[in-house]
């Protein structure tokens, strides 16, 4: 799964969870319709991202459905003629090697689980769904599987669109969905006929479609109902179509005259149509940019309406906290502010650092490309290798992957791996927010890192170690072990002048120290076992083992942070933080020991390791760049840019996951200690779900922004 699809899934799930949390809230039905409407577009986007689909578009009754029937030798069991307005929902048509007869499925939003599910359906229900589209229903999309015929071994299919109409209030919902699908499809067959080419009203619609949605595409024009024309009439019609669509002589091959009920005629036009589809359906820079711009509108406008509506419902809920509940609410709000503030700084640091890493990687990859690929000698050598091994494409990809793992930076003090780059970003934050004295440069002896102690850092010599300050220790203890600190009247003193807010503000930075320690363990351990295809669990086990064995020698530096992490993770270690407890702590935090009592250790471990996983496995997302880059240097820059996006994306997503888990622990601890009204619990659940939506929205917009900037 590539990075974009994974991020879309996170947003879909966040919206589903938000909807589940809103049950019984005022305005629920309206918000539900809006959420399902956005999720429908997200699910269609993901379908079009996963499989290459060619849209079959055109005006009502132009012959789109019949064309698909002819292409796959279908009768009207699944796709029946309907003069006038036909399908009102896109139909995704896929060839399947395993099926001998067509079958259909619907992908439906499950209100009980908040996710989508795929259900096989009969022809009657299939046709009912297509022709009675209701934007309020829970159906996200429908698929029709047919026996393999034209695209054997290819991830390629057709998506049959509803008839294109000028938008009105009555058709707005499904016309919007049709246009969304058309923009995100790989290519387009525009279906028309002789009558529509000549009619002024139809011409207006065709011009609207062409100018808004096919401006940067080279569509295939399928002219239907030509089976009864003479060859001379067909030639004249093809000439007219070329003039209408302003096709040059070379492009006229993309005008295919089709018909029905004529086997001999079909044998000619069918092969010509499939050839035209395979020859012209690819993305351009402009079409990719148009796709991302439209997607960004969905996130900026439609999703923002949902967020505003839920915010409004929360304000109008009438649920307010009193007494200790108010204190708990203020504590959670303070944590939310600290979490968001740290993320903003983290995003800025890791984005800048990753961009610098990518810039160096691109320079190194271009030099290596010139050294290995350019010149007659390289051409002869590579041509011979390609003939023997068919490895030309894989050689280019492997070079880029290796440069991503080791960017060949000539400056020994600068990051040479993506883990070192991520470590530098986090270390900069630790220096700023925790006052640690540490190196922001690397010292090496050959390939080995030699400034281990300086990377771990020491507290500033002129002040008490931040982890040992009484107010911080007391505040963290109240948050994560309130049952040990409650006075008889069960009251927490919380105001801006108290110590507790200071501790809360540092929680995100302290938790992310664990991620930094994990990265340092990887950097300083030359024999750590990280391999392509390794699962998250395997990687975490190896990193935990390395950390347990490699870090105990840094006793003085680690004692304060070990004690603090132990308090947050509710791991019972010796109060003095002796170094022989560090392996137990690391094992416990990594989820392999029974001493984890809070339930957050494993999640935090996965999140910290996730920063590393992204760096090593991100090259698996380069697929989407292959369709539109014209030169190898453009390809190098595009793929490494995508890897950089993935690194930032995964780091921030894992940060979101960890902070959500930490927030739950704080809230649950305080709830157990003081008890919270059900109404306030409901309100907090909605708020937490809404925040997850906002995070997913922000992360996806950031990812799209990177793609847009490279395409502009």
Secondary structure, 3 states (H helix, E strand, C coil): CCHHHHHHHHHHHHHHHHHHHCCCCCCHHHHHHHHHHHHHHHHHHHHHHHCEEEEEEECCCCCHHHHHHHHCCCCCCCCCCCCCCCCCCCEEEEEECCCCCCEEEEEEEECCCCEEEEEEECHHHHHHHHHCCCCCCCEEEEEEEEECCCCCCCCEEEEECCCCCCCCCCCHHHHHHHHHHHHHCCEEEEEEEHHHHHCHHHHHHHHHHHHHHCCCCCCEEEEECCCCCCHHHHHHHHHHHHHHCCCCCHHHHHEEECCCCCHHHHHHHHHHHHHHHHHHCCCCHHHHHHHHHHHHHHHHHHHHHHHHHHHHHHHCCCCCCCCHHHHHHHHHHHHHHHHHHHHHHHHHHHHHHHHHHHHHHHHHHHHHHHHHHCCHHHHHHHHHHHHHHCCHHHHHHHHHHHHHHCCCCCCCCCCCCHHHHHHHHHHHHHHHHHCEECCCCCCEECCEECCHHHHHCEECCCCCCHHHCHHHHHHHHHHHCHHHCCCCCCCCCCCCCCCHHHHHHHHHHHHHHHHHHHHHHHHHCCCCCCCCCCCHHHHHHHHHHHHHHHCCCCHHHHHHHHHHHHHHHCCCCCCCCCHHHHHHHHHHHCCCCCCCCCCCHHHHHHHHHHHHHHHHHHHHHHHHHCCCCCCHHHHHHHHHHHHHHHHHHHHHHHHHHHHHHHHHHHHHHHHHHHCCCHHHHHHHHHHHHHHHHHHHHHHHHHHHHHHHHHHC
